[in-house]
């Protein structure tokens, strides 16, 4: 699919995605440690004015440059022509509970699909000054330095992060515990940050539950361009499953075996 995209278009997508992410981060940082009133959404997840305003800022940048693209965001829903070949996914603050509690490991997730394939994405964790971005065939970078996943080949030697365990089913919880007991080490990192650790070669795998496409769109392209792999826990390379796994690719099949 990406063969239909010129290098100029891909460069434009990632450039605008980075600019939009920083626009959103500038707004969310204004509220960090000065948290506005917290609301509870229908799914019982928290949301603040920071989430909503950050997404609005991201949308402004995207709409300015790509008026014919479809945009889907966690806070403001769907906007644009549904027949567009391009679909943007926005999570303005992944880790809102961390944001509310003053923990710095939250970040925005911004990815774009072209004809159903994620081709560019940005993960921005402004409170710890970490930016990760990638585009199809162009590699993945953290703060402008090339990212590479680890080369650990066996789960017995791997460090993993099981995230969102209690958003999964009872069966998932049991299987995650079994997976964790067979790993070398388990670290309780959170949300987008756990996947950033995989992408940057600091962790070998991260499994997550209760997710939506806007949570993982950019994670998929970033981990793949860093040499790793992202799939749903069914093993399909999809951002549309409610549970997903990112890894260095080498331990991916072994991790999935605990769920399938």
SULJO-V798293 format. One line per field, one symbol per residue. ss: DSSP state (H for helix, E for strand, L for the rest). psi: psi as a letter, one per 40 degrees, with the letter a starting at -180 (. if undefined). burial: 1 if it has 16 or more other C-alpha atoms within 10 Angstrom, else 0. A space follows every 10 residues. Layout:
ss=???
psi=???
burial=???
//
This chain:
ss=LHHHLLHHHH HHHHHHHHHH HHHHHHHHHH HLLLLLLLEE LLLLLEELHH HHHHHHHHHH HHHHHLLLLE EEELLLEEEL LLLLLEEEEE EEEELHHHHH HLLLLLEEEE EEEELLEEEE EEEEEHHHLE EEEEELLLLE EELLEELLLL LLLLHHHLEE EEELHHHLLH HHHHHHHHHH HLLLEELLLL HHHHHHHHHL LLLLEEEEEL LLHHHHHHHH HHHHHLLLEE EELLLLLLLL LLEEEEELLL LHHHHHLLLL
psi=deeehidddd dddddddddd dddddddddd ehefhiihih ideeiiiidd dddddddddd dddddgdeih hhiddeahhi heeiehhhhh hdghfddddd eeiefiiihh ihihfehhei ihhhgddefh hhiiiheeii ihfehhihii eheideeihi hhifdeeiid dddddddddd eeidihhgii bdddddddde feidihiiif iidededddd ddddeeeaih iieeehgiee iehihiiedd eddddddee.
burial=0000000001 1011111101 1111101100 1100100000 0000001111 1111111110 1110010111 1111100010 0000011111 1111111111 0001111111 1111001111 1111111000 1111110011 1100001111 0101100111 1111100100 0110110011 0010010011 1111111111 1111111111 1111111111 1111111111 1110101111 1111111111 1100110110
//
